[in-house]
């Protein structure tokens, strides 16, 4: 552990749209923010090939390019952007203690958490290959469905989110094949009925993915297997969507912050405030509903404004 303790006004943990937006607002308010990028600098958008639904980019932009631009904007206003990730926190006192890489100890008057959430994937080598290539694997139908307009796609999942995404894709794509591993949905009855009544959604129960097929650049289909009969099938598809949930990156805060049953940080409604005074949250670490870059940026702004008002009240 370091013998020296660094004191900062505003510490931002995480570097997606929420973290960088919070940094821009905090820096402009003379809060001299220090931002640690975390294990995935730029967040989930760095795995997104094309972003076409973020306002201000009429011709679209790649996810990595957008994150570089946000980083440069935050730097321009004086944000101290650093490599490293937070490994431990202590929010039991008025000064919030944070350890980075198990070695650097920081005492922060305010902390903005924007650690995001990680999409769950099946873990198949072929899935990961085409995910990294940006060639047809996605965990966000709302983000990427547009690119598969009038095409055939496959979606994996059985919960409410999977049903919502399948229904969304059905309005864009020619055909949606939904793969459900068990003999029943985990979704609510109303969501299940909605997908069952949609003519261009084909539901295959007892079916799991064996391999995502492709030509080395883009997805061309999916090989799946019926878990009851053992029968293997190949499904033509240009897109493979995974909707088996997200895991918020919030484990290190569990001893101090109120989390919901799946690990998302609970914020006071209408604010970015948590149950700990001086600790705020933005982006997907608290949002299991929208999970969009634009909503993350908005809540990052809220977190910075709430932090600024907290400091103003504290020092008045």
N, C-alpha and C positions, 0 to 999 in steps of 0.2 A: 504494500500500500504506500501511496505517496505521503511524504512528511508535510507537504504543503497543501493547503486548502484554498481552492479558488472560489472567490465570491462573485456571483453574477446576479444581475437584476432579473433576467429572463432567460430561462433555459428551455430550448425546444428540442424534443426528443422525436426524431423521425423526419423524413425529407420528401414525402410525397407532396401532392398539391396542397394539402392542409398545412403541412409543416412550412413549406416555402411561403405560402400566403400569410400565415401567421408571422413569419419572419419579416416580410415586407412591411406589414402594418406595425409590428413591434419596433422595427428599426426606425421607421418614420416618426414614431412617438418617442424617440430618444430612450428606448429601453435597452439598447445595446445587446440585442439577443445573441446568444451562443447556440448554434444548432449542430447537433450530432446526427449524421446521416443514417446511422444504423447499418444493419447487415445487408440491406438491399437499397443502396442509394437511389433515390428517385421513386421508390415504391413500386407498386404493381404496374404502373404505366410503362415502366421500362421493358415490360414483356409484351406491350401492345404495339403492333406494327403501325397501324393507322388510327389516328383520332380525328374523327370528322364531326363530332357533336359538341366540341368545346367552343363557346362563342369567341369570335375574333379571328378565327382561322378559316376564311372562306374556301380555301383550297385543301383544308385538312393539314395535319402535321403528324409526324411519327411521335410515339410516346417518349422515347429517349430524347428527341429534339426538344419537345415541350419541357421536359424536366431540366434540360440544360439551360433553356431560356429562363425558366422560373428561378433557377439557381443564380444565374447571372444578375437577374433583377434584384433578388434578395441581397446579393453581394454589393450591388451598386449603392444600396442605401446603408451599407455598413454592417450587415450580418456577418458574424464570425462563424464560418461554415467549416466543420471539422469531420475528419474520418473517425470512426469508432462507434461503439454501441454501448448502451447502458446495461449494466449487469446486475445492479442492486440499487434499491432506493430505501430511504427512511423518511416517511412523511408524518412521523409522530409528533414533531414539534413545529414551531412557527417557521423555523428555517428548514427548508426542504433539502435533504441530503441525497446526493446522487453519486454513484460510482460508475466510472466509464472504464471499460476493459479491465475491471477488477483492480485498477491501479490509481486512477485519477479521482480525487474526491472534490466534488463541487457542492457549494452551499448556495442555493438559489432562492431569491425572494418569491419568484413565481416560476411555475413549470407548466409548459404546454405540451401535452402528450398527443403525438400524431403518428403513432407507431403502426397504424393501419391494421389490415387483416390479410391473411394469406388464403388464397383459394385452395381447396383440397382437390387433388388430382388422383387418378387411379394408380399412377406410378409405373405405367407400362413404358418400356423404353421407346416404343414407336410413338406413343402419345407425347412424351417429353421431347422427342426429336422434332416433331412437327410444331410443337409449341414454341421451341427455341427458333425454328426457322420462320415462324410467323406464317406458316403455310396451311392453316385450316383448323387448328385446335384453339379453343377459347373457353373461358369460364364465365363469360359475360355476354349473353344474347343481346341485351340492350346496347352494349358497346359495339359489338361486331356483327350483329345480325344483318345489317344493311349490305354487307359485302356478299351475302349469299342470296340476294334477291332472285326469286324465280328458280332457285336451285334446290337440290335435295340434301337434307342434313340429318344428322343423328344427334340425339341428346340423351345423356345418361343421368338418371336420378329418379327419385320417387316421392320427394317431399313437395311442400307448397312452392318453394322457389323453382324446382324443376318443372312443375306444372305451369307456373306463371311464365317461365322462359319458353317452354314448349308452345304455349298459346301465343306468346309474342311472335315467335318464329313462324307460326302457322299463318300469320297475316302477311308475311314477307316471302316465305319460301314456298316452292311448289309442293314439297312433301317433307314432313317431319317424322322420323322414326324414333320412338321413345323406348329406351331399354330399361327395364325394371328387373332387378336381380331376384326379388322374392315373388311371392304369389299375391302380394297386396301393396297398395300405395301407403306411404306414411303421411301423405297430404290429407288435408281436410276433405270431407265428402264433397263439398261444393266445388273445390278445385279439381278433384278427380273427375267429377261429372262433366266439368267444362272441357277437359281434354278428351274425354271419351266421346263427347258429342261433336267434336271438331272433325269434319270430314277428312282433312288432309293430314291428320295425326294418326299414325299407326303405332299401337302400343304392343310391345313384345314382353310378356311377363316371363319370369324364370330365366331371364336372358342376361348374360354378362359379356363384356367386351374382352376379346382375346388379343386383338391387334388392330391398330389404326393403319390402314393401307395407304400407300402413296407412291408417287413416281420419283421420290427423292427430293422433290421441291414442295409439292402441295399434296393435300389429302385427296384420295380418289375413292375411298370406301372404308368400311369397317368389317372386320371378321368377328362374329359373335357366336356364342354357343348357348344352346338351351340347357340349363342346369339339370333339368329333369330327364330329358331324352338323350342328351349328349350330342344332339344334332348340331353341326356347324353350318353357319350361313354367312354369305357375304352380302353386305348392303352397300349399294353404290351411294356415295355421298361426297360432297366437296367440303363440308364442314362438320366438325366433331365438337359438340358442346358438352362440357362437364358441369353438372349442377348438383354436386353432392355436398355442398356446404362450404363455409369459410371458417377459419379459425382466427379470432382476433389476437393480435400480438400483445397481450396484456398480462401474461403470467406473473411478471415481476412486480406488478402493482397490486396483486390480489390481497396482500396482507393489510393494505391501507385504503384502497378504493372500493366502493360498492360496484360489484359486477353483476350482470344478469346471469341466468342459468347457463348460458353458452359462453360467457366470458367477456361480453361487451361491457365497456365502462358505462355506468349510468350517469347521465348528466341531468342537472335540474332543468326541467322542461323550459324551452324558450331561451336557454343560456348555454354556455360552454362550461359552466361550473360543475365540479364534482362535489362529493361530500367532504372533501378536504379543502379548507380555505387556501387560496393561492395556487391551487392545482386545477388546470383546465384541460379540456379534451376537444380535439377536432378530428374530422375525417372518419375513416372506417373503423377505428378503434371503438367508436361509440355508435356507428351507423350500420345496422344489419338490414335496413330496408332499401335504401336508394343505392348506395355504393357507387356513386358516379364521381368523376373528377371535379365536376362543377359544384356538386354539393359539398365535397370535401373542402374545396377552396373556400366556399362560403362559411363553413363552420370553423375553418382556420382563421378567417377574418374575425369571426365572433370571439374566438378564444383570445386573440390578441387584444381586442377591444375590452373584453372582460378583465384581462390581466392588467391592462393600463388603468382601468377604473379602480381595480383592487389596490394597486400601488398608490394611486392618487388619494384614495380614502385613508390608506394606512399612514401616509406621510403628511396628511393635512393637519 
